[in-house]
Amino acid sequence: MSESPGSPLRLPDDVYAIVPMRNVVLFPHVLLPISVGREKSIAALEHALQAKVPLGIVLQRDIREDEPARAGLHDVGTLASVTQASRSEDGLQHALCQGLQRIRIIELVDGYPFMAARVERPIESGLLSTEAEALGLQLRERAVELLSLLPGVPAELSHALTATRSSSQLADIVANLIDIDTAEKQLLLEVLAIEARLERLLGLVTHRIEVLRLSHEIEERTKEQIDDRKRDFLLREQMRAIQEELGEDGALDEELEQLDKAITEAAMPAETEAQVRKELKRLHRLAESSGEGGALRSWIDWMIELPWREPQPLAIDLQVARAVLEAEHFGLDKVKRRVIEYLAVKKLNPQGRAPILCLAGPPGVGKTSLGQSIARAVDRPFVRVSLGGVHDEAEMRGHRRTYIGALPGHIIQGLRKAGARDCVMMLDEVDKMSASSHGDPTAALLEILDPEQNGSFRDNYLGVPFDLSRVMFLCTANVIDYVTGPVRDRMELIELPGYTPDEKLQIAQAFLMPRQRSAAGLADSQCSLTVQALVSLVEDYTREAGVRQLEREIGRVMRHAALAVAEGDKGSVVIGVADLDAILGPARYEHDVALRTGLPGVATGLAWTPVGGDILFIEAMRTHGSGKLILTGQLGDVMKESAQAALTLVKAQSAALGIGAGEFEHCDVHVHVPEGAVPKDGPSAGVAMFVALASLFRDRAVRPDLAMTGEISLRGLVLPVGGIKEKVLAAQRAGIRRVLLPARNLRDLREVPASVREAMSFEPLESVSDAVQAALEPLMPR
């Protein structure tokens, strides 16, 4: 391959310089500009220009390769002549190439300053079948139609296509015109059979025509919508101008525009937003002074102000939540553990449903304040809905808009007040709701408190569904038995029993004293109570399950100290036990168990009440008579039946008890339960009544340091009862140290605080004989 200096290289007849292209496919019969920057590609262009020979344009497979090998090139390319060439300042070589015919690369040839390859030229048949000619005619018509849909296409191009008679040439020109990716163009280049090429190309052109037609239709619709908006705008401007000329106020339109903007910002569900906008249009047509317009405007305001927007997930810190609960409430370990468990589940499953907790317990144990602490622990808004005395279903579901003065129900009102869909909502005093002629409000709670249904709660006033599934409901009740069964079934019950004296003392020191001192306007150094004074307040001045009365007494003490400080008598006041009598009066309670149980026929029972446990004295007396049983003390039917069963059981076991059979014939038995103004009922006093009667007839006193509870049967068995924890705490408050309880209630002692269990002793009862043996003193001397 020796050449004279300055003369172009001479290549064999079947070897051509090759220019690999990254994203360009050149078809025969097509004039196409190309740009190259690689040294070998520039050398190939210069060779073609100097030698005035064609060169090969081939698409490379991987655009990232700088010097592709044989495997990196497609097999089929195009032989092209270079008509013009120029070099730009950025070093790129620009050339105008005219496609001549297809070539197939056989192998690359080394030894040249550019890429060279031995190629073969596939021969296309000049004879066309009838089907190929028909395809060519269809392609020509579709190509002209395609050009008519493309913007900015000169008419000369359509005339050139119409004048083209060669089906092969037509196919190559159309393939270059349509908007398809490079890979698809390479596939068309590789199809050598003219009939197959025309058929494939006709499908691509047809698809492109359909896309362009659809695009034009969308563009026309969009243009029509824009024209309609312009028309509406012009009409509104004209109407505003007319109103100004007539002296009318155009503030209504501005107000409606503000409402429309507020509806958009409220992020309502699509169906709800469509309903609100429909009503907004109706409001526009109504007179401003009409009653219906005012009601409709009020409804739209409610819809806008409700928290429709999906709440943002919160970062849950279990340690912080635990610290908040511990700092604001003493004890209540079960409730705190349940809240922390809920937060842990929420942290792992943010989309999970919120629980529905019911805090049940006597007044003053901190149910309502615990709800506020839970809201702070979970970092959510808190809203309280008081249900005490609610007797109308519409107060829960709302009134229909057709009524004058209609409003949404308490639930929707609470959500509006909270301003968030994931708030903590406390339904306070659910046991105080009652049915009336206006419906049963507890029935509305069934949907509100059901996690499977409240995702589409429908308030009568709103008329559209509202999602309550993200609300964390907390319910409170004093007596859970007063809540209907279906409602109880939808809640997770957490019982809050009364506090022990030790717990009350710590609560008073940590929470009640600082709060009442601050309420009285005193500094920490200006008033303090000794520990003995607080103990006396707990034991001698209050006897309750909670701490509400205790806080009132501490408040009275603080106000007394505030008076002394305000008058300048003292700069600092320390209240001791001796000072309480002058401030609060004499002690209200005393441990009179020994005094009241020192005689035969008197036994101490334990009772459960809605405000906690309490002790109950059973007094029995016999007089001459005909064998009647007299019951006094405002007893309920169940307690009366327990007294009758106790007397029958004493008579049946008289021989075992050492009682003569004739002692029952000529005497009347009077059973009295003191504090007759307080209604009493329930089977728990059965054991106490039996022991009181056995003590009376055996003339042996009941031990003064014990109390008992349990139901009896006519077979002499002691049956289990409820409220063990509350009863044991009541016994401790009364100074009792021994408790007789049914053997099957021993498992309930796990709920009693450990400090109470250690300070008291418990004796299980299987039968009434065990109660008599454990309760009666030795035989009294006559």
LINSUL-V781660 format. One record per residue. RES is the residue in one small letter. SS is DSSP state (alpha for helix, beta for strand, coil for the rest). PHI is phi in whole degrees, -180 to 180 (NA if undefined). PSI is psi as a letter, one per 30 degrees, with the letter a starting at -180 (999 if undefined). Layout:
((RES;SS;PHI;PSI) (RES;SS;PHI;PSI))
This chain:
((m;coil;NA;h) (s;coil;-76;k) (e;coil;-128;l) (s;coil;-73;l) (p;coil;-59;k) (g;coil;84;f) (s;coil;-87;k) (p;coil;-69;l) (l;coil;-66;k) (r;coil;-107;k) (l;coil;-106;l) (p;coil;-56;l) (d;coil;-62;e) (d;coil;-101;g) (v;beta;-115;k) (y;beta;-133;l) (a;beta;-69;k) (i;beta;-118;k) (v;beta;-115;j) (p;beta;-76;k) (m;beta;-113;k) (r;coil;-82;e) (n;coil;-144;g) (v;coil;-128;k) (v;coil;-119;k) (l;coil;-101;k) (f;coil;-99;l) (p;coil;-58;l) (h;coil;69;g) (v;coil;-120;k) (l;beta;-97;k) (l;beta;-140;k) (p;beta;-80;k) (i;beta;-132;l) (s;beta;-134;k) (v;beta;-131;l) (g;coil;-133;f) (r;coil;-75;k) (e;alpha;-59;e) (k;alpha;-67;e) (s;alpha;-68;e) (i;alpha;-63;e) (a;alpha;-63;e) (a;alpha;-66;e) (l;alpha;-63;e) (e;alpha;-64;e) (h;alpha;-62;e) (a;alpha;-63;e) (l;alpha;-70;e) (q;alpha;-69;e) (a;alpha;-84;f) (k;coil;54;h) (v;coil;-127;l) (p;coil;-69;l) (l;beta;-137;l) (g;beta;-93;k) (i;beta;-108;j) (v;beta;-128;k) (l;beta;-82;k) (q;beta;-90;l) (r;coil;-75;e) (d;coil;-110;j) (i;coil;-72;f) (r;coil;-83;f) (e;coil;-78;k) (d;coil;-85;e) (e;coil;-128;i) (p;coil;-65;k) (a;coil;-85;a) (r;alpha;-60;e) (a;alpha;-68;f) (g;alpha;-86;g) (l;beta;-114;k) (h;coil;-71;l) (d;coil;-72;e) (v;beta;-106;k) (g;beta;-137;a) (t;beta;-132;k) (l;beta;-84;k) (a;beta;-134;l) (s;beta;-101;k) (v;beta;-95;j) (t;beta;-95;e) (q;beta;-141;l) (a;beta;-154;k) (s;beta;-154;l) (r;beta;-119;k) (s;coil;-95;l) (e;coil;-67;f) (d;coil;-81;g) (g;coil;90;f) (l;coil;-82;k) (q;beta;-104;k) (h;beta;-108;k) (a;beta;-146;l) (l;beta;-111;j) (c;beta;-114;k) (q;beta;-109;j) (g;beta;-67;k) (l;beta;-106;d) (q;beta;-160;l) (r;beta;-74;k) (i;beta;-134;l) (r;beta;-121;k) (i;beta;-75;k) (i;beta;-95;e) (e;beta;-160;l) (l;beta;-85;k) (v;beta;-116;k) (d;coil;-89;l) (g;coil;98;g) (y;coil;-122;l) (p;coil;-74;g) (f;coil;-138;l) (m;coil;-77;k) (a;beta;-129;l) (a;beta;-147;k) (r;beta;-85;k) (v;beta;-129;l) (e;beta;-126;l) (r;coil;-106;j) (p;coil;-62;k) (i;coil;-96;k) (e;coil;-89;k) (s;coil;-72;k) (g;coil;-83;f) (l;coil;-89;k) (l;coil;-112;k) (s;coil;-74;l) (t;alpha;-61;e) (e;alpha;-66;e) (a;alpha;-65;e) (e;alpha;-66;e) (a;alpha;-65;e) (l;alpha;-63;e) (g;alpha;-64;e) (l;alpha;-64;e) (q;alpha;-63;e) (l;alpha;-63;e) (r;alpha;-63;e) (e;alpha;-66;e) (r;alpha;-68;e) (a;alpha;-65;e) (v;alpha;-63;e) (e;alpha;-64;e) (l;alpha;-62;e) (l;alpha;-65;e) (s;alpha;-70;f) (l;alpha;-87;f) (l;coil;-86;k) (p;coil;-77;k) (g;coil;77;g) (v;coil;-86;k) (p;coil;-66;k) (a;alpha;-67;f) (e;alpha;-61;e) (l;alpha;-67;e) (s;alpha;-66;e) (h;alpha;-65;e) (a;alpha;-64;e) (l;alpha;-65;e) (t;alpha;-64;e) (a;alpha;-81;f) (t;coil;-75;k) (r;coil;-102;f) (s;coil;-74;k) (s;alpha;-65;e) (s;alpha;-65;e) (q;alpha;-64;e) (l;alpha;-62;e) (a;alpha;-63;e) (d;alpha;-68;e) (i;alpha;-66;e) (v;alpha;-67;e) (a;alpha;-60;e) (n;alpha;-75;f) (l;alpha;-82;e) (i;coil;-74;l) (d;coil;-89;i) (i;coil;-130;l) (d;coil;-75;l) (t;alpha;-63;e) (a;alpha;-63;e) (e;alpha;-67;e) (k;alpha;-65;e) (q;alpha;-64;e) (l;alpha;-63;e) (l;alpha;-65;e) (l;alpha;-64;e) (e;alpha;-82;f) (v;coil;-81;j) (l;coil;-87;e) (a;coil;-71;k) (i;alpha;-64;e) (e;alpha;-65;e) (a;alpha;-65;e) (r;alpha;-66;e) (l;alpha;-65;e) (e;alpha;-65;e) (r;alpha;-65;e) (l;alpha;-69;e) (l;alpha;-62;e) (g;alpha;-64;e) (l;alpha;-66;e) (v;alpha;-66;e) (t;alpha;-62;e) (h;alpha;-62;e) (r;alpha;-66;e) (i;alpha;-64;e) (e;alpha;-62;e) (v;alpha;-63;e) (l;alpha;-67;e) (r;alpha;-62;e) (l;alpha;-62;e) (s;alpha;-62;e) (h;alpha;-67;e) (e;alpha;-64;e) (i;alpha;-62;e) (e;alpha;-63;e) (e;alpha;-67;e) (r;alpha;-63;e) (t;alpha;-61;e) (k;alpha;-64;e) (e;alpha;-65;e) (q;alpha;-63;e) (i;alpha;-64;e) (d;alpha;-63;e) (d;alpha;-64;e) (r;alpha;-65;e) (k;alpha;-62;e) (r;alpha;-64;e) (d;alpha;-61;e) (f;alpha;-63;e) (l;alpha;-64;e) (l;alpha;-65;e) (r;alpha;-65;e) (e;alpha;-64;e) (q;alpha;-65;e) (m;alpha;-65;e) (r;alpha;-64;e) (a;alpha;-65;e) (i;alpha;-66;e) (q;alpha;-62;e) (e;alpha;-66;e) (e;alpha;-66;e) (l;alpha;-82;f) (g;coil;83;g) (e;coil;-84;l) (d;coil;-85;k) (g;coil;-94;g) (a;alpha;-66;f) (l;alpha;-62;e) (d;alpha;-63;e) (e;alpha;-63;e) (e;alpha;-66;e) (l;alpha;-66;e) (e;alpha;-64;e) (q;alpha;-65;e) (l;alpha;-63;e) (d;alpha;-61;e) (k;alpha;-66;e) (a;alpha;-66;e) (i;alpha;-63;e) (t;alpha;-63;e) (e;alpha;-74;f) (a;coil;-72;f) (a;coil;58;h) (m;coil;-76;l) (p;coil;-59;l) (a;alpha;-58;e) (e;alpha;-66;e) (t;alpha;-66;e) (e;alpha;-63;e) (a;alpha;-63;e) (q;alpha;-65;e) (v;alpha;-66;e) (r;alpha;-67;e) (k;alpha;-64;e) (e;alpha;-69;e) (l;alpha;-64;e) (k;alpha;-64;e) (r;alpha;-66;e) (l;alpha;-62;e) (h;alpha;-64;e) (r;alpha;-85;f) (l;coil;-83;l) (a;coil;-70;k) (e;coil;-64;e) (s;coil;-90;f) (s;coil;-74;k) (g;alpha;-65;e) (e;alpha;-65;e) (g;alpha;-64;e) (g;alpha;-65;e) (a;alpha;-64;e) (l;alpha;-67;e) (r;alpha;-63;e) (s;alpha;-62;e) (w;alpha;-64;e) (i;alpha;-64;e) (d;alpha;-61;e) (w;alpha;-61;e) (m;alpha;-64;e) (i;alpha;-71;e) (e;alpha;-84;f) (l;coil;-74;k) (p;coil;-81;i) (w;coil;-80;f) (r;coil;-63;k) (e;coil;-64;k) (p;coil;-66;k) (q;coil;-79;k) (p;coil;-64;k) (l;coil;-101;k) (a;coil;-79;j) (i;coil;-97;k) (d;coil;-114;j) (l;alpha;-64;e) (q;alpha;-67;e) (v;alpha;-65;e) (a;alpha;-61;e) (r;alpha;-64;e) (a;alpha;-66;e) (v;alpha;-64;e) (l;alpha;-65;e) (e;alpha;-68;e) (a;alpha;-73;f) (e;alpha;-104;f) (h;coil;-144;k) (f;coil;-95;k) (g;coil;74;b) (l;coil;51;h) (d;alpha;-63;e) (k;alpha;-65;e) (v;alpha;-66;e) (k;alpha;-62;e) (r;alpha;-63;e) (r;alpha;-68;e) (v;alpha;-67;e) (i;alpha;-65;e) (e;alpha;-63;e) (y;alpha;-61;e) (l;alpha;-65;e) (a;alpha;-63;e) (v;alpha;-66;e) (k;alpha;-64;e) (k;alpha;-68;e) (l;alpha;-84;f) (n;coil;-134;i) (p;coil;-61;f) (q;coil;-91;g) (g;coil;-68;l) (r;coil;-78;k) (a;coil;-75;k) (p;coil;-77;l) (i;beta;-120;j) (l;beta;-97;k) (c;beta;-120;j) (l;beta;-93;j) (a;beta;-113;k) (g;beta;174;l) (p;coil;-68;l) (p;coil;-64;k) (g;coil;86;g) (v;coil;-92;f) (g;coil;99;g) (k;alpha;-69;e) (t;alpha;-68;e) (s;alpha;-66;f) (l;alpha;-66;e) (g;alpha;-62;e) (q;alpha;-64;e) (s;alpha;-67;e) (i;alpha;-63;e) (a;alpha;-62;e) (r;alpha;-68;e) (a;alpha;-68;e) (v;alpha;-93;g) (d;coil;58;h) (r;coil;-131;l) (p;coil;-65;k) (f;beta;-118;k) (v;beta;-140;k) (r;beta;-111;k) (v;beta;-117;j) (s;beta;-85;k) (l;coil;-108;g) (g;coil;-63;k) (g;coil;84;f) (v;coil;-70;k) (h;coil;-134;g) (d;coil;-122;k) (e;coil;-61;e) (a;alpha;-65;f) (e;alpha;-69;f) (m;alpha;-97;e) (r;alpha;-98;f) (g;coil;86;l) (h;coil;-96;l) (r;coil;-70;l) (r;coil;-66;f) (t;coil;-72;f) (y;coil;-85;k) (i;coil;-72;k) (g;coil;75;g) (a;coil;-65;k) (l;coil;-142;l) (p;coil;-66;l) (g;coil;-76;l) (h;alpha;-60;e) (i;alpha;-67;e) (i;alpha;-66;e) (q;alpha;-62;e) (g;alpha;-65;e) (l;alpha;-66;e) (r;alpha;-63;e) (k;alpha;-67;e) (a;alpha;-71;e) (g;coil;75;g) (a;coil;-154;k) (r;coil;-75;f) (d;coil;-105;h) (c;coil;-75;l) (v;beta;-99;j) (m;beta;-111;j) (m;beta;-98;j) (l;beta;-93;j) (d;beta;-85;k) (e;coil;60;h) (v;alpha;-68;f) (d;alpha;-82;f) (k;alpha;-97;g) (m;coil;-80;l) (s;coil;-147;l) (a;coil;-82;l) (s;beta;-151;a) (s;coil;-68;f) (h;coil;-92;g) (g;beta;111;l) (d;coil;-107;j) (p;alpha;-65;f) (t;alpha;-66;f) (a;alpha;-66;e) (a;alpha;-69;f) (l;alpha;-67;f) (l;alpha;-60;e) (e;alpha;-77;e) (i;alpha;-64;e) (l;coil;-97;g) (d;coil;-98;j) (p;coil;-60;f) (e;coil;-83;f) (q;coil;-118;f) (n;alpha;-75;g) (g;alpha;-69;f) (s;alpha;-137;h) (f;beta;-64;k) (r;beta;-118;j) (d;coil;-83;k) (n;coil;-62;e) (y;coil;-73;e) (l;coil;-69;e) (g;coil;78;g) (v;coil;-133;l) (p;beta;-70;k) (f;beta;-131;k) (d;coil;-85;j) (l;coil;-104;g) (s;coil;-68;f) (r;coil;-91;f) (v;coil;-78;k) (m;beta;-95;j) (f;beta;-86;k) (l;beta;-124;k) (c;beta;-113;k) (t;beta;-127;k) (a;beta;-156;k) (n;coil;-86;e) (v;coil;-124;j) (i;alpha;-68;f) (d;alpha;-66;f) (y;alpha;-80;f) (v;coil;-88;k) (t;coil;-63;l) (g;alpha;-57;e) (p;alpha;-60;e) (v;alpha;-70;e) (r;alpha;-61;e) (d;alpha;-66;f) (r;coil;-91;f) (m;coil;-119;l) (e;beta;-97;j) (l;beta;-82;k) (i;beta;-127;j) (e;beta;-87;k) (l;beta;-114;j) (p;coil;-75;l) (g;coil;-71;l) (y;coil;-91;l) (t;coil;-78;l) (p;alpha;-57;e) (d;alpha;-65;e) (e;alpha;-66;e) (k;alpha;-61;e) (l;alpha;-61;e) (q;alpha;-69;e) (i;alpha;-65;e) (a;alpha;-62;e) (q;alpha;-70;e) (a;alpha;-86;e) (f;alpha;-124;e) (l;alpha;-71;e) (m;alpha;-62;e) (p;alpha;-60;e) (r;alpha;-68;e) (q;alpha;-72;e) (r;alpha;-64;e) (s;alpha;-67;e) (a;alpha;-64;e) (a;coil;-84;f) (g;coil;78;g) (l;coil;-103;k) (a;coil;-82;l) (d;coil;-60;e) (s;coil;-84;f) (q;coil;-89;f) (c;beta;-154;k) (s;beta;-151;l) (l;beta;-115;k) (t;coil;-72;l) (v;alpha;-62;e) (q;alpha;-63;e) (a;alpha;-66;e) (l;alpha;-64;e) (v;alpha;-62;e) (s;alpha;-65;e) (l;alpha;-60;e) (v;alpha;-69;e) (e;alpha;-93;e) (d;alpha;-104;f) (y;alpha;-112;f) (t;coil;-136;k) (r;coil;-146;i) (e;coil;-144;l) (a;coil;-77;e) (g;coil;-97;a) (v;coil;-130;g) (r;alpha;-69;e) (q;alpha;-67;e) (l;alpha;-61;e) (e;alpha;-66;e) (r;alpha;-64;e) (e;alpha;-65;e) (i;alpha;-63;e) (g;alpha;-63;e) (r;alpha;-64;e) (v;alpha;-64;e) (m;alpha;-66;e) (r;alpha;-68;e) (h;alpha;-62;e) (a;alpha;-66;e) (a;alpha;-63;e) (l;alpha;-63;e) (a;alpha;-63;e) (v;alpha;-70;e) (a;alpha;-66;e) (e;coil;-78;f) (g;coil;83;g) (d;coil;-67;e) (k;coil;-139;k) (g;coil;-90;f) (s;coil;-145;k) (v;beta;-122;k) (v;beta;-118;j) (i;beta;-96;k) (g;coil;-112;a) (v;alpha;-63;e) (a;alpha;-66;f) (d;alpha;-83;f) (l;alpha;-67;e) (d;alpha;-63;e) (a;alpha;-72;e) (i;alpha;-86;e) (l;alpha;-107;f) (g;coil;91;a) (p;coil;-67;l) (a;coil;-60;k) (r;coil;-87;f) (y;coil;-127;k) (e;coil;-143;l) (h;coil;-85;i) (d;coil;-100;g) (v;alpha;-64;e) (a;alpha;-63;e) (l;alpha;-64;e) (r;alpha;-90;f) (t;coil;-120;g) (g;coil;-86;f) (l;coil;-117;l) (p;coil;-62;k) (g;coil;94;g) (v;beta;-121;k) (a;beta;-130;l) (t;beta;-105;k) (g;beta;-106;l) (l;beta;-124;k) (a;beta;-130;l) (w;beta;-106;k) (t;beta;-130;l) (p;coil;-61;f) (v;coil;-106;g) (g;beta;117;a) (g;beta;-82;l) (d;beta;-157;l) (i;beta;-90;l) (l;beta;-138;k) (f;beta;-95;k) (i;beta;-109;j) (e;beta;-114;k) (a;beta;-125;k) (m;beta;-141;k) (r;beta;-121;k) (t;beta;-135;l) (h;beta;-64;k) (g;coil;179;a) (s;coil;-115;g) (g;coil;93;g) (k;coil;-81;l) (l;beta;-112;k) (i;beta;-109;k) (l;beta;-121;k) (t;beta;-137;l) (g;coil;113;g) (q;coil;54;i) (l;beta;-92;k) (g;coil;-80;l) (d;alpha;-62;e) (v;alpha;-66;e) (m;alpha;-70;e) (k;alpha;-62;e) (e;alpha;-65;e) (s;alpha;-64;e) (a;alpha;-65;e) (q;alpha;-64;e) (a;alpha;-65;e) (a;alpha;-64;e) (l;alpha;-66;e) (t;alpha;-62;e) (l;alpha;-69;e) (v;alpha;-64;e) (k;alpha;-64;e) (a;alpha;-68;e) (q;coil;-107;g) (s;alpha;-60;e) (a;alpha;-65;e) (a;alpha;-68;f) (l;alpha;-87;f) (g;coil;78;h) (i;coil;-110;k) (g;coil;-69;k) (a;alpha;-65;f) (g;alpha;-77;f) (e;alpha;-71;f) (f;alpha;-95;f) (e;coil;-78;e) (h;coil;-115;h) (c;beta;-144;k) (d;beta;-98;k) (v;beta;-109;k) (h;beta;-113;j) (v;beta;-109;k) (h;beta;-129;k) (v;coil;-116;j) (p;coil;-60;l) (e;coil;59;h) (g;coil;-66;f) (a;coil;-75;f) (v;coil;-100;k) (p;coil;-65;k) (k;beta;-136;k) (d;coil;-160;l) (g;coil;118;l) (p;coil;-89;f) (s;coil;-67;f) (a;coil;-88;g) (g;alpha;-60;e) (v;alpha;-64;e) (a;alpha;-62;e) (m;alpha;-68;e) (f;alpha;-64;e) (v;alpha;-66;e) (a;alpha;-62;e) (l;alpha;-69;e) (a;alpha;-64;e) (s;alpha;-64;e) (l;alpha;-64;e) (f;alpha;-77;f) (r;alpha;-90;f) (d;coil;57;h) (r;coil;-128;k) (a;coil;-74;l) (v;beta;-85;k) (r;coil;-57;k) (p;coil;-77;f) (d;coil;-100;g) (l;beta;-131;l) (a;beta;-135;l) (m;beta;-144;l) (t;coil;-151;l) (g;coil;147;l) (e;beta;-95;k) (i;beta;-113;l) (s;coil;-117;l) (l;coil;-67;f) (r;coil;-85;f) (g;coil;91;g) (l;beta;-84;k) (v;beta;-102;j) (l;beta;-99;l) (p;coil;-70;l) (v;coil;-134;l) (g;coil;-103;l) (g;coil;69;h) (i;alpha;-62;e) (k;alpha;-63;e) (e;alpha;-63;e) (k;alpha;-68;e) (v;alpha;-65;e) (l;alpha;-65;e) (a;alpha;-65;e) (a;alpha;-63;e) (q;alpha;-65;e) (r;alpha;-62;e) (a;coil;-86;g) (g;coil;86;g) (i;coil;-85;k) (r;coil;-115;f) (r;beta;-125;k) (v;beta;-131;k) (l;beta;-99;k) (l;beta;-143;l) (p;beta;-55;k) (a;alpha;-61;e) (r;alpha;-77;f) (n;alpha;-99;g) (l;alpha;-62;e) (r;alpha;-64;f) (d;alpha;-75;f) (l;alpha;-69;f) (r;alpha;-64;f) (e;alpha;-80;f) (v;coil;-79;k) (p;coil;-56;k) (a;alpha;-60;e) (s;alpha;-63;e) (v;alpha;-73;e) (r;alpha;-61;e) (e;alpha;-73;f) (a;alpha;-86;f) (m;coil;-127;l) (s;beta;-119;k) (f;beta;-129;k) (e;beta;-119;k) (p;beta;-79;k) (l;beta;-119;k) (e;coil;-96;e) (s;beta;-143;l) (v;alpha;-67;f) (s;alpha;-63;e) (d;alpha;-63;e) (a;alpha;-68;e) (v;alpha;-64;e) (q;alpha;-65;e) (a;alpha;-84;f) (a;alpha;-97;e) (l;beta;-83;k) (e;coil;-72;l) (p;coil;-59;l) (l;coil;-58;k) (m;coil;-77;k) (p;coil;-70;k) (r;coil;-88;999))
